[in-house]
Amino acid sequence: MAIRNRAFNRKGLELTHPNAAGIDIGSASHYVAVPPDRDEEPVREFASFTADLNRLADWLSACGVDTVAMESTGVYWIPLFELLDARGFTVLLVNARHVKNVSGRKSDVLDCQWLQQLISYGLLRGAFRPDDQVCALRALSRQRATLLRTQARCVQHMQKALVQMNIQLTNVIADVAGTSGQAILRAIVAGERNPEVLAGLKNCRVRATDDEIARSLQGNWRVEHLFALRQALDAFDFCGPQLAQCDQEIEAQLAALQVTDAQPQKGKKRSKARNAPKFDLRTRLFQMCGVDLTRIDGIDATTALVVVSEIGTDMGKFPSDKHFASWLGLCPGTKITGGKVMSGKTQRCANRAAQALRLAAAALRTSRSALGAYFRRLCARMDKAKAVTAAAHKLARLIYTMLSKGQEYTDQGQAYFEERYRQRVLHNLNRRAQQLGMTLVPAATASQLV
């Protein structure tokens, strides 16, 4: 059978951004290209000094440029992006992969000219970047995460020094950074070597006996390893005040983003994480967002801080929850050819908000909520990694709905989810039985008929 071809307009590419410029970002200098008819020298090089960046912006204004495209090269793009954005330009931060995937690039064309051509014809899209105040909160949140990683490395160095001296304290105490571990380590650094005296410093909540702890503290007290232990402990102590200062800055930034003075409703009683900020983070996040994200099972205040600091509260930049999940890298892949799905694997994405949601989804394993039942049902159907991603996708859609519509989340409970699942299974079985010309009969009714 002949296939009827539909008529379509064979139009070429339209010039959508006639006043666009392209910038090739570098560490020492930036190459800028404007439309050829705007200047006798349409491609210029500017140094990365502040005075040269101001000259760059003045030259773009003189050329009548209103839209600028640049690649996200390291962190070198940030000063120029912020300067051009403050000067009123529409700045698009484009993905380097998208630029390379567009065919037709010639070897004799500079990167800045290629960017200028692509943005002029509307072939590039800008990456998501939150507002300036949210960017400040994001920088503080990432700095806090960096400090926590540094502190964790200090703990690893303590453990290494102990093992080198054959001090098996980590085998009897779960956390050397806890109250008991810190008391024993500080006594060792102060010069105490008696195992019985050191064992007596343990907290009453430690399950190990004094004899077990004393046996673990018998080792080879070499000077070089004690020196390494002392330095690791000093570095650990140095991170403490820095974390406190970072928490103060985060609290001040959250107060600057406050939109309501209301207080959140009393939620579920949860144990506070040791690395959580010392101030009332849940209340501050509620006053910023207008909704309490911690009402979602699996999401605590620290997870909500990571998500909100990465995306902000304005969901208008994402047309739908599907676009939001796609930006997070949590949506299924769409590798389809010939009508056949070749792969539904999610794309690899180093998104901090997605990583936080995956950790929150993994914590649903023991939750007695509807989300916990949903996650356990997924684990029964697929492997753990896919189940975690699917549950994180559901959490992302809930967060999008709460922030975009201002609705609070209400947990229906595990029994509600199980009953809905049971009704769905029965409906599918009844439909299948009708297709086969049969009728399902409940077990109680069948026993009465017999």
N, C-alpha and C positions, 0 to 999 in steps of 0.2 A: 504494500500500500504506500502510495506516495505521500510524503510529508509536506504539508502546506507551510511554506515559509511566510512568517509574518513580516510585514514591511516595517522597517525601522529607519530612523534618521541617522545617517552616517556623518555625524558632526565630529569635528576635531575637538581638541582640548580647548576649553574656554579659559580666558584669563580672569581668574576670580580675585586675585590679590595683585593689582597692577603696581601698588606702592610697597612691595615687599622687598626685604633685604635678607641675605644669608650671611651667617657668621661662622667661620671655622675657628673653634676655640682651641687655644694652646696655653701652655704654662707660662711662656714668656711673651707671646704676642698673639694677636687675633687678626685673621684675615676677613675682611668685610667686602661683600659684593652687593651693589645696587643695580637697578635696571640700567642698561647701557646708555639710554638717552638722558640720564639725569646728571652725568658728570663726564668730563673728558677722560678721567681716570676712574672707571667704575669699580675697580678692585684696589683696595688699599690695605696696608698693614699698620696696625696700631699696637704699641707696647701695652703690657698689662698693668702699667702704673695708673694710679687714680686720675692723674691729670690727662693721660692719654685716653682713658675711658671716657672722660668728659668731652674731649675733642671728638671722639668717635660718635657720641650722641649728638653733638652739635652738627657734625657732618651729615648724619642721617636726617636730622631735622631740615637742614638746608637742601637736601635732595628730595624732600617731600615724602619720606618713608614713614609709614604708620604701622607696619607689621614686620616683625623680625623673627627669623627661625634660626635656632642654634641647636647643636647636639649636646647631649649631657656627658661631657668629657670630664671624668673625675669630679673634683669640686671646683675646678677652675672657672666654671660657668656661673657660679653663684654671685660673685661681686658684680659682673656685668649684667646678669639677669635682674638683680635688685635695682641697679642704677637705671637701666632702661625702663623697668616697670614704674619706678618713681617718676621718670620723665614723661610718662603717658603713652609709651609705645605698647602695642599688643605683642607680647613676647611669647613665642611658642617653643617649648622645650621638646624636641622630637627625639624619638628612639633611633639610635644608630642602626639597629637591625632593619627598621622600616626604610631607611634611606638606601641601604645596600640592596634591599629586595626589589627596588624599582629598576627595571631594565632600561638600557639606553645610555648609560653613563660612558663617557669617552675618557680616554686616558689623559688627554691634554686639557681637561677641564678641572679647575681648582675645586676643592670641596665647597668653598663658600659660594662659587658660581652655581654649582650643582644644587645646593640648598636653595639658592635664590630662584632657580628655575622651577624646582618642585613646588615650593610654597606659592609661587605666582599662579600655578595652574591648580592649586588646591589639592595636591597629592600628598600632603603631610598633615598630620593632626598633632596638636600639642598634648603633652603628657599632663596628667592631673597634678596639680600643686595647690594645697590649701591656702587660705588667707595668711597674711603676714603674722597676725597674732597666733594663729594655730601653728604656723611654722616655728615661731619662737617656743611654743609649748612642745612641739615635736623635737626640737634641738635639745631642750632640757631633759625630756624623757629619754632620748637616746644617750645623752651624757650620763644619766643615772644608770642606764643599762651597762654602759662601758665601765663605770665605777664598780658595779656589782661583779662584772666579769674579772676585773682586776683584783677585787677582794677574793674571789673564788680561786684565782691563781695563787694568791698568797697562802690560802689554806692548803692547796696542793703542795706548795713548797714546804710548809710545815710538816705535812705527812711524809714527804720524801726524806726530810732530815731525820724524822723519827725512825723511819724504816732503815735508813743507813746506820743508825745506832742500835738497831734491833729492839727498839722500843715499840712493842705491839699494842699501843694504846688504842689504835683505830679498830682493833678486833674485839674490844670489850666495851668501847664507847662509840656510839653511832656517829657522833659529830664532834670533832675536836674544836669546832668554832662555837660550841654551845657553852653553857655556864660551867659545867664540870671540866670540859676539855680546856677551856681558857684558864681556869684557876690552876689546873695542874701544869699547863705549859708555862704560865707566868712564874710559878714557883720553881720550875726547872731552870728557867732563864735567870732567876734571882740567885741560884746556887744550891737549891735543895736537891739532894740525891737519894734520900731515904725513901724506899718504895712504900713503907707503911705510912709515913707522914704524907706523902703525895696521894696515896689512896684515900686518906681521910678527908681530902678536899672535895670528894665527889658529892654531887647533889643527891638528896634522898630519893629522887625519882629514877635514878639510874638503877637498872635491874642487876647489873654485875655486882658481885660481892667485893668486899675490900681485899680479900685474898686474891681474887682473880685480877683485880686492877694492879695489886702489888706485884704479882708475877709478871704482868705485861710490862712493868716499868723497870725490869732488870735487863740492862743492856750495856753497851760499850759507850761510855760518855767521852767521845772524841771531841777535841777542841774545835776542829774545823766544822764539824756537823752542828755543834752547839752554836757556833757563830752564824751559820746559815739559818738555824732555827730562830735566833734572836733577830736577824734582819728581816726574816719573813713575818715575824710577829710585829715588828715595828712598821713594816709596810701595811700590814692589816690594820693596825691602829691608825695609820695616816689616812686610810680611806674612810674611816668613820666620820670625822668632822666634815670631809668633803661631801659625803652623802647627806649629812644634815644640812649643809649649805644648799645643796642641790634641791632638797625637799622644800626649803624655804622659798627658793626661786619658783619652783613648780606651784606651790600654794599661791604665791603672789600672782603668777600668770593665770591660774584658774580663777582667782578673784577678779582679775581684769576682764575675763571672758564671761563673767556671771551675768545671767539674763533674768534670774528670779531669786527672790529671797526665801522661797518656800523651803520646807524641810521634807526629806523623803519619808515615806511611811516606814514603819518598823518592818524590817525584812527578816529573812531566816537568820538564825544565829549561826555564825560561821567562825571558825578559829582564824585569828589574824596571822597572816604569814609573817615570818621573822624579818624578811627583807622589805616589807611593806612600809610606805611612808608613815611617819609618826603622827601626822595631822589627820583630821577626819576627811579622808579622800573621797569616801562615798558621798558625803554631803556636798562637797565641792563639785564633784562631777554632776550630781543632780542639778545643782544651781546653774551649771554651764549648759547642760543638755536639755533640761526641762523634763526629762524622764530618767527613771532609775534603771540603768542597764544591768545592775547587779541582781535584779529580780529574775533574770534569765539564769537557769541552772547551769552551773559550770563556769560562769563568768563572775570573777571576783573584782574587787576595786582596782587591783593592779592590772588585770587584763583589760578592763574597761579604759583605764588610763592609756594603755598602749594603743588601743583601737582608736580612741577619740583623738589622741595626739597625732595619729597618722592621717586621719581622714577629716577631722573636724566634725561639725554638726550640720553643715549645709549639704543636704543630700540632693539639692537641685542640680548639681553638676553631673549626677548620674541619672539618665532618663528612667531607669527602672532598676529593680533589685537584681535582674539578670546582668545588666551592665556593671553593677556594683560587684557582684560575684565574679564576673569576668576580670575586672581590674584586680581583684584580690588573687586571681589565679586559682579559684576553687571550683569553677564550673567545668563540666565535662568537655573533652575535646570534640572537635567536629571534623575529624579526618574521614571524609566520605568520598568514595569514588564509585561510579556506576551504580548508584543507589545502595551500595553496601557500606556499612560502617566498618572501616578498617581499624580504627582505634578511638576509644573514648577517654584516653588518658589525659589528665590535666597537664597543662604546660608548667614547666619548671619556672618558679617565680620566687625571688628573694624578697617577699613582702613581709614586713615585720608584723603588720596587723593580721595577715593570714597565719603566720607562725603562732601568734598568740591565740587565735581562734582554734587552731589545731590542738594546742595544749589544753584549751578549755574543753574541747570535744573529747579528748582522751580522758579527762577527769569525770565524764558522765558514766563511766563504767559501773560505778557503785551507787549512782544517784537513783533514788526511788521516785523520780518524777516522770512526766510524760517524755521528756527529752532523753532521760536515762533509758526508758523502755525502748524508745526509738533507736538509740545507739546500740543497745544489745541485740535488737532485731536485725540491724544492719550487720553486726559482727557474725550473726548466725548465717547470713546469706553470702558474705564476701570476706576477703581477708581484712586484717586489722587496719592496714594503711588506707585502703579504700573507704572503709567504714569511718575512719577519723576524718578524712577529707569530706565525705558526704555529710557528716554531722556538723563539721565546721561550716559547710555551705549553708546548712539550715540556720545555724547561729547567725551567719552574716545576713541572711534574709530577714531574720527577726530584728536585728539591729537596724537594718535599713528601714523597716516598717515603723519601728519606734521613733527613730530620729526624723523621718519624713512626715509622719502623721501625728506625732506627739501622743501616741497611745502607749499605755502601760501594758506590760506582759503579765498574763495571769496563767499560772500553771494549772492544768486540768487534772494532773495526777496520773500515776501509772495505771490505775484501774481504768480510767477513761480511755487511755491509749489502747490498752489490751482489749477493751470491749469494742472499740472502733475497728481494730484489726480483726477481731472475731466476726463482726458483722460483714466486713469486706470479704473475708474468706468464704463465708456462707453465701454471700451474693454471687461470687464467682462459681462456687460449686453448684448452686441452683441453676445458673445460666448454662453451665456445661451439661448438667443432667437433662435439662430441657432439650438441648441440641441432640442428645442421644436418645430422646424419647423416654426418659425415666423421671422419677420424682423422688426427692430426698425426704426421708421420714425420720423425725427425731428418735433417739434411742428409747425414750420413755414411751412414746406412742407405739413404737414397734413391739415392745414387750407386752403392752396391753392387747394388741391385736393377736399375738400368739396365745 
